[in-house]
Amino acid sequence: MKVIGIKQPGGFKNITIIEKQDPIPQMGQVVVKWHATSLNFHDYLVAAGGIPVPEGRIPMSDGAGEIIAIGKGVDEWEVGDKVMSMFFPNWLEGKPTLKKTMFILGETLDGCMAEQSVLPATAVTKIPEGYSFAEAATLPTAGLTAWRALMVEGNIKAGDKVLIEGTGGLSIFALQLAKMAGAKIFATTSSNEKAERLKEMGAEMVINYKEDERWGKTIFKMTGGGVDHVLDVGGGSTMRNSIEAAAMNGHIYSIGILGGGRKGEITFPKLFFKHLRMTGLAVGSVEMQNKMVDAINTNGMQPVVDKSYGFDQLVEAFQYQAAGKHFGKIVLEW
């Protein structure tokens, strides 16, 4: 079978196709034939050398495919079942712990950029009914992170005000979930064209952050006192504005560092006197992913796929991702 591995010292020039033997499932394992993956910023950091990985590591945390072989002791799956991956394969339920989250697909474990993988039977979930493999591959990281933020941690309800930042996969999923819950949606982007698309999808107000550097204050004023939920994806580059935009007793979910902001300034008095809650979170558990799939089956939410590439076009896909032109998810199909 073909896999894509990262040779050291890493970087796009060291991404290469490797031939390996087809895997054989052991006790409690399944073999999945992957048909699609999707790009996340975490995958970009791994591929670009920003996150150190062992020689030959297979990247990509997201995958969707079908089970083609089953090991002894596996009763929950059958050959032919359509499944998708888990970012944290060992986090089955409950709160996150170091033990549950120490293994990450595509980083500390080989990922889904392979024709086949062998995995514990507990490390995959069903995909939504009627989804293509490419659509399902958008969910395990971005979709589940948005689900956990708003539905699990935020207990979002109708009438809540939600701020999304940018038009990457996670932000678009958050918009869709917030709309599904009956919330009011506000957004930021750097493109007037993207702003129109966000409004078409349900955003009530969109701020161009390149034209308004203090967009947090603007959103606070224009919403009549701020938003209840802020999905902060920029880290240090956006957190100050996220705090400005939040309402009294608001909830900020610190999810990403897309703005390159590993470190940044926090306006502590605003944090105190607005009585804000700040939650750092990364993806979710198998239990959460199954509940997300059940909800999708009920409401029919469809992911937004911006562009699709082939198996041997991973570098081109990452280059497109780095350009920041995408709206929604970028996928690879084979």
Secondary structure, DSSP 8 states (H G I E B T S, - for coil): -EEEEE-TT-SGGGEEEEE-------TTEEEEEEEEEE--HHHHHHHHTSS---TTB---S--EEEEEEE-TT--S--TT-EEE--SSTT--SSS--HHHHS--BTTTB--S-BSEEEEEGGG-EE--TT--HHHHTTIIIIIHHHHIIIIIIS---TT-EEEEESSBHHHHHHHHHHHHTT-EEEEEES-HHHHHHHHHTTEEEEEETTT-TTHHHHHHHHTTS-EEEEEE-SBTTTHHHHHHHEEEEEEEEE---TTSBSS----HHHHHHTT-EEEE-----HHHHHHHHHHHHHH-----EEEEE-GGGHHHHHHHHHHT--SBEEEEE-
